[in-house]
Amino acid sequence: MSKVKIRLMSTSKADVEKLRRHFLKKHPQAILGHPRKGSNPKYADAQKWFVYGDYEFGKIRRRRGD
C-alpha cells in the first residue's frame, strides 16, 4: 500500500507534542518526528511548531528513539 504524509501544526510546542503522543498510541502504522519550530522568515515573529511524518496502511512500524 502507499504512504500518506502527515503534518501536525500548532502555535505551541506542548500542544504538538501532546497530539503526537496521542496519535502514535492510536496509530502504530505512523512514524512521526519530534516537534521543531518553523523557520520561514516571512513569519519570523509568529513561528509555529511542526511535526512531520508518514502513515503506511496495514504495516506496524518500529520507531527509533521513542
C-alpha positions in Angstrom: 0.0 0.0 0.0 1.0 3.6 -0.3 2.2 6.1 2.4 0.4 9.2 3.4 2.4 12.3 4.5 1.4 13.9 7.9 2.0 17.4 9.2 0.8 18.5 12.7 1.0 22.2 13.3 0.3 24.5 16.3 1.4 27.7 17.9 2.5 25.8 21.0 5.2 23.1 21.2 3.3 21.4 24.1 0.1 21.0 22.0 2.0 19.5 19.1 3.9 17.1 21.4 0.6 16.0 23.2 -1.1 15.3 19.9 2.0 13.5 18.6 2.0 11.1 21.6 -1.8 10.5 21.3 -1.6 9.9 17.6 1.3 7.4 17.9 -0.6 5.4 20.6 -3.7 5.2 18.5 -1.9 4.5 15.1 1.1 2.2 15.3 1.3 2.5 11.5 2.6 6.1 11.8 6.1 7.4 12.1 6.3 11.0 13.4 9.4 13.1 14.1 9.9 15.3 17.1 8.5 18.9 17.2 10.5 21.6 15.5 10.0 25.3 15.2 9.2 26.8 11.8 11.9 28.9 10.1 10.1 30.9 7.5 11.5 34.4 7.6 8.1 35.8 6.5 6.6 34.7 9.8 9.7 35.5 12.0 7.7 37.0 14.8 4.9 34.3 14.8 6.6 30.9 14.1 4.6 27.8 14.6 5.6 24.3 15.7 5.5 21.3 13.3 5.7 17.6 13.4 6.2 15.7 10.1 5.8 12.1 9.4 4.0 9.4 7.4 1.4 6.7 7.7 1.6 3.4 6.0 -1.6 1.4 5.9 -1.6 -2.2 7.2 2.0 -2.1 8.4 3.1 -1.9 12.1 6.3 0.2 12.1 9.0 0.5 14.7 10.1 3.9 15.9 13.7 4.6 16.8 14.4 6.6 19.9 11.0 6.6 21.5 
